[in-house]
Amino acid sequence: DAKTTQPNSMESNEEEPVHLPCNHSTISGTDYIHWYRQLPSQGPEYVIHGLTSNVNNRMASLAIAEDRKSSTLILHRATLRDAAVYYCILRTSYDKVIFGPGTSLSVIP
Amino acid sequence: EAGVTQFPSHSVIEKGQTVTLRCDPISGHDNLYWYRRVMGKEIKFLLHFVKESKQDESGMPNNRFLAERTGGTYSTLKVQPAELEDSGVYFCASSQSRAGQETQYFGPGTRLLVL
C-alpha cells in the first residue's frame, strides 16, 4: 500500500500558483520524499525530491514540514502543460516505488 | 542523452497468444524496473533488475510473465499465454543506483490490449 495520502483531484487557474499537498505521517528517518507526474499518454516523469530541507528546481518547489509528516509541491505558475496526475512517493534505499492514486491536477485557461 | 525507450508502443493480441515487450534503459543504468497499470488501477511494481540479476520480482502476477535482462543491457518482458486481464500499460524505468534519493527515469510505456 502507498505510504502517502493525497487529494484525488485539484483545479488551478492558468498562471496561478498551485500547492499540492501530501501527507506521510508514517515516514521514517531514511525516507526520501519524491514527486513524479504523469502527463496524458506518457510515462511518469520525475519532478523533485527532498529529505528534510525545502528544495527548488526549474520545475517546482518542495516544502517539507518540520516534522516531515507532510509536504507540499508548489508549481509557481501553472500552465496548461502542467495538467497531469501528480504522485507523492516515499523512497528508502532498496525499496521499490509504490504509487498511490495521486492527485489529478486540472488547469483552467 | 537518450531516455528510456520501449518497444512496441502498442500491441493488440488475442487471448492465448504470446507478446514480448522490450525496454532499453538509459546507458550505464544498472537498475531496471518494470511496472504496469491495468485499467482503472494504480501503477504497480512488477520487478527490479540489477544488471542481469533479478533483485526483486515480488510484483510479478503469475508464471505467465517472464522477464529477462541478458547481458545487463536491455530487458524483455514476455507474457505467455496472454489473458484478458493482462491488458494495460507496461512501463519500464531505469536508475543508476538504488539509493533513496535516486531518480527513476520512465519510458513512455507499451499499451497492451488482449482481445
Interface residues (C-beta under 8 A of the other chain):
Chain A: A2 T30 D31 Y32 H34 Y36 S41 Q42 G43 P44 E45 Y46 H49 L51 R91 T92 S93 Y94 D95 K96 V97 I98 F99 G100 P101
Chain B: V4 Y33 Y35 E42 I43 K44 F45 H48 D56 S58 G59 F91 A93 R98 A99 G100 Q101 E102 T103 Q104 Y105 F106 G107 P108 G109
